[in-house]
Amino acid sequence: MNQNKKPSLLEASIVLGLIILSISVGVIGLHLSPNITILFAISVSIFYMIIRKMPLEMVNNGIVSGLKPGIIPIFIFLLVGALIAVWIQAGIIPTLMVVGFKIISVKWFVPSVFLVCAIVGSAVGSAFTVMSTIGIAFFGIGTTLGLNPALIVGAIVSGSVFGDKMSPLSESTNLASAIVGADLFKHIKHLMWSTVPAFIVSLILFAVLGLNNTNADLSEIDTVINVLEGNFSISFWSLIPIALMLICAWKKIPAIITILLNVIVAVIMIIIQDPSAKIANIATVVESGFISETGNTQIDLLLSRGGISSMMPTVVLIILTLSLGGILMEMGLITTVINSLVKRLNATWQLIVVTLLSSIGVNIFIGEQFLSVILPGNAFKEAFKEKNIDPVVLSRTLEDGGTVINYLIPWGIAGSFVASTFGVPTLVYLPFAFFSLLSPVFSIISAVTGIGVLYTEENK
């Protein structure tokens, strides 16, 4: 973009303010589809571009550059849709549900979900994988127990995000450390200043709310187990794909290959269980999802899901959101605001808090968690270096405001994924996603008090 066309801080702030206001009013106030509000926001951006006499080809350029970081997540979403469908048909998710019913305490179910998802997430390094596999099983158990679906999803998301954040196998964790030049394991260790308090408080809240929301009918649980055992292949062998998933994570096999391999293994299991199964019928399940026909309404509603086509609404929203973010970046609106903020900061705590808020802001305007780490990371890296603040402080801040917050944005990649996977709108489960809500809070407390703020040797 030509320098004489560069927006001023006031202009950039006004345009971004109007965009976020229109999206908020549309989604929260008028209950409109995020797709419609994002399209309107794109229209506002183009109208501003016309007024400022900017080259209109910037629209196409922005869309192309904006979509680039979303190509891999979109492909993963499509594979996850297929994975959910075949894991149900092969009896993998039903087996997890039966095992869960038999070993998990009803009284401590919600905190147990949080803990198990956190442990598995730390081993696998992918929140999406945890949510779309054992998360589905936990959701089925929780709804059968009469728990608030939003509370269950909040526990699943919180545990999965914690595991993703603390795992050395996580793409987002590796990105945050790499973007600032910090050692990966030193970064993970430093994350504990905000992560551990958020984890402990979340666990306490889930324990308290889980106790107050249990209206379990134990006879209903026995009925569900009998229906699952009578309609699906429930066996030890159904747990093989879980082990395969962990092995792939240990070997650091890319997510796309891991999920595709699990889909293939599940299809083989379906054929072994029913040699008469037609490939065309299995292909239909992969494409359109599994349709449960057990005769039990509750189970059929829960297990009729998955398929590539089920992810298409999420894909559409991602395309629109990333397109808007790309256009805003192409016009220089976001970079103008961030660069102006960098020049006005003096105190260390101010720098940390503004970096955190910038990551949250990028999540809101662009909806992509990787960009919420990359853009503020590059913008504030030199400022942290000038103040001799250790790079791990910046990488932790980027995770606290970037990685975890995307799950709370209805039009964000992670938020829309969760909503489509469990059928619970983002704004409904948001109040119960305690870990994502608390991480920025403890990050700010660390910044203001100076606890956990490390400096390089030059400043000692």
SULCORQUI-V154879 format. One record per pair of residues at least 4 apart in sequence whose C-alpha atoms are under 6 Angstrom apart, sorted by sequence separation. I is the first residue (numbers start at 1). J is the second residue. D is the distance in whole Angstrom. If there is no record, write none. Layout:
((I;J;D) (I;J;D))
This chain:
((7;11;6) (9;13;6) (13;17;6) (17;21;6) (20;24;6) (21;25;6) (22;26;6) (24;28;6) (25;29;5) (26;30;5) (27;31;5) (34;38;6) (58;62;6) (62;66;6) (83;87;6) (86;90;6) (88;92;6) (91;95;6) (96;100;6) (100;104;5) (105;109;6) (117;121;6) (121;125;5) (130;134;6) (131;135;4) (132;136;6) (143;147;5) (153;157;6) (154;158;6) (157;161;6) (161;165;6) (163;167;6) (175;179;6) (191;195;6) (192;196;5) (195;199;6) (198;202;6) (206;210;6) (228;232;6) (257;261;6) (271;275;5) (284;288;6) (285;289;5) (299;303;6) (300;304;6) (306;310;6) (318;322;6) (319;323;6) (332;336;6) (335;339;6) (350;354;6) (354;358;6) (357;361;6) (362;366;6) (363;367;5) (371;375;6) (373;377;6) (376;380;6) (377;381;6) (385;389;6) (392;396;6) (398;402;5) (399;403;5) (401;405;6) (412;416;6) (419;423;5) (426;430;6) (434;438;6) (446;450;6) (7;12;6) (27;32;5) (49;54;5) (87;92;5) (88;93;5) (130;135;6) (142;147;6) (177;182;5) (229;234;6) (248;253;5) (285;290;5) (328;333;6) (329;334;6) (363;368;6) (384;389;5) (410;415;5) (411;416;6) (419;424;5) (446;451;5) (26;32;5) (87;93;6) (121;127;6) (164;170;6) (345;351;6) (406;412;6) (409;415;5) (410;416;6) (419;425;5) (27;34;6) (177;184;6) (407;414;5) (408;415;6) (419;426;6) (165;173;6) (292;300;5) (406;414;6) (407;415;4) (363;372;6) (362;372;5) (26;37;6) (292;303;6) (415;426;6) (292;304;5) (291;304;4) (359;372;5) (23;37;5) (290;304;5) (290;305;6) (289;305;5) (410;426;5) (289;306;4) (289;307;4) (288;307;5) (287;307;5) (286;307;5) (287;308;5) (288;309;5) (19;41;5) (166;188;6) (408;430;6) (373;398;5) (373;402;6) (372;402;5) (405;436;6) (404;436;5) (127;160;5) (369;402;6) (127;161;6) (369;403;5) (127;164;5) (369;406;6) (126;164;5) (121;160;5) (125;164;5) (400;439;5) (401;440;6) (97;137;5) (400;440;5) (96;137;6) (114;155;5) (118;159;4) (122;163;4) (325;366;4) (356;397;6) (360;401;5) (114;156;6) (117;159;5) (118;160;5) (121;163;4) (122;164;6) (125;167;5) (359;401;5) (360;402;6) (117;160;5) (121;164;5) (359;402;5) (363;406;6) (93;137;6) (118;162;6) (125;169;5) (322;366;6) (114;159;5) (118;163;4) (122;167;5) (125;170;4) (356;401;5) (367;412;4) (368;413;6) (390;454;5) (390;455;5) (147;213;6) (389;455;4) (390;456;5) (147;214;6) (388;455;6) (389;456;6) (388;456;5) (146;215;5) (146;216;6) (145;216;4) (388;459;6) (111;203;6) (111;206;5) (318;413;6) (110;206;6) (111;207;5) (349;447;5) (349;448;5) (110;210;5) (314;416;6) (124;246;6) (124;249;5) (98;225;6) (95;234;5) (91;232;5) (91;233;5) (91;234;6) (92;238;5) (90;266;6) (76;256;6) (83;263;5) (86;266;6) (90;270;5) (82;286;5) (85;289;5) (85;290;5) (187;392;5) (191;396;5) (182;391;6) (182;392;6) (180;391;6) (177;395;6) (176;395;5) (85;306;4) (84;306;5) (85;307;5) (81;306;5) (82;307;5) (81;307;4) (82;308;5) (81;308;5) (78;308;5) (202;434;5) (202;435;6) (198;435;6) (198;438;5) (198;439;6) (194;439;6) (194;442;5) (194;443;5) (67;322;5) (66;322;5) (66;323;5) (193;452;6) (63;323;4) (66;326;4) (65;326;6) (63;326;5) (62;326;4) (62;327;4) (59;327;6) (62;330;5) (154;429;6) (158;433;6) (158;435;5) (154;432;5) (150;429;4) (154;433;4) (151;432;6) (35;317;6) (42;324;6) (12;333;5) (9;337;6))
